[in-house]
Amino acid sequence: MQKASKATPGSAVPGGVVAALCFLLPALLVYALFVLLPIGQSLGNSFRYWESPLLPPQFCGWENYRLLLRDRVFWLALRNNAFLLFGSLLVQLPLAAGVALLLNYQRRGRTFLRTAFFTPMVMPTAAIAVLWQYLYEPRNGIFTYLVRLVEPEFTYAWLASPETSMIWIFVTICWQYIGFHTVLFLAGLAAIPETLYEAARLDGASEIRLNWHVILPNLKPTFAVSATLSVIGSLKYFDLVYLMGGGLPETSREVLATYVYRLAFEESQGRFGYGSAVAVSLFLLALLVVIPLQARRTAD
């Protein structure tokens, strides 16, 4: 009677590899068609120039990227994206963590409060833009009305001021996304074992020390996920900024995504290649920021 041969550890089973490839192939094809191919096309277009939509493009080398380095609007948009990025990390995430901690202690009405905080996340962005444009309306908006209770002659164009318009758009973004990050932090809090709380209380830890030495260290993975999502979202943010007036040359409400859209689809002919160069720069910037975050998260 022959003994069955044993597969040596680490040896590949051809049938298993083929089966795995068969299952992965549809997803890989979709990913290549809708992600890799557009990235490659944008990279190729960034080295071309269109004199007319009816004529084939001309190769211009690195000229689009040389123009980009001297483009004042590009650096303004990059500065606004950096403001959204650091504002999300330094304001939005701490606020969301604080709300999650309060909701974690709140027993009565916790389900209602969770739903209330998460509701802006599921609202259509167009509806949010219209709502907050009304709140920021210079003459009859609610914010203007509240300030006039103290200063009757107050008049201020909230969304038209070049110095502060992005601040008020950022306030709207925080209102929209704090609930989403709050839910993430609540999930992280639910994953902390009760034994850690009991051990800390038996050692006489106060609520402040409990939060600082038990809860926050165990929320590091959640902070990493929220930070990664905030960074990616801040770099590619488009819809709310555009609907609230972004992309207008005479204002400071320009981010990289609105600038790409305006160059490629709204401006005169010949700017499609330059818009692709800005899009490629945005893609490389996102990789430059996200890869270190993911590497640190994997190392932890």
Secondary structure, 3 states (H helix, E strand, C coil): CCCCCCCCCCCCCHHHHHHHHHHHHHHHHHHHHHHHHHHHHHHHHCCEECCCCCCCCEECCCHHHHHHHCCHHHHHHHHHHHHHHHHHHHHHHHHHHHHHHHHHHCCCCHHHHHHHHHHHHHCCHHHHHHHHHHHCCCCCCHHHHHHHCCCCCCCCCCCCCCCCHHHHHHHHHHHHHHHHHHHHHHHHHHCCCHHHHHHHHHCCCCHHHHHHHHHHHHCHHHHHHHHHHHHHHHHCCCHHHHHCCCCCCCCCCCCHHHHHHHHHHHCCCCCHHHHHHHHHHHHHHHHHHHHHHHHHHHHC
